[in-house]
Amino acid sequence: MTSQRYASDIERIYHEWHDRARALDVKGLLSLYTEDALLESPLVPALMDWDRGILRGHEELQRFFRKGTDKRPNALVRWHRPPEYFTNGRTLIWEYPREAPDGDQIDILETMDLSEGRIKHHRIYWGWFGVQHLLKHALSKR
């Protein structure tokens, strides 16, 4: 997707994950993950109709990413984030805050553990605004 040079795998993942997710590039997103990667998110049960929020491996990740791209565009996914991220050299953390310049967005915190330049374990934590949105979705399915 990009030929830009980055100072580290952390910086590369920070930029490329965001760019590929925004572009609905499922194949590109998958290439950022190890084959046995784990992804944990409260969105998993909502999109996949599962009772667990954990995905394991490329096959499950691909199904989840495809379901997610089918739900876009979504007015609450604005992709606004500050330019800074946090890292200890192995773990990458950044936020999509609720307040975006053009209105509220789903508020989430992305946490990724890397191994050999790829995402090994990805956890997504939702804030109060996003959780309210998920609860409304869950109640409407009843």
Buried (B, 14 or more C-beta within 10 A) or exposed (E): EEEEEEEEBBBBBBBBBBBBBEEBBBEBBBEBBBEEBBBBBBBBBBBBEEEEBEBEBBEBBBBBBEBBBEEEEEEBBBEBBEEEBEBEEEBBBBBBBBEBEEEBBBBBBBBBBBEEEBBBBBBBBBBEBBBEBBEEEEEEEE
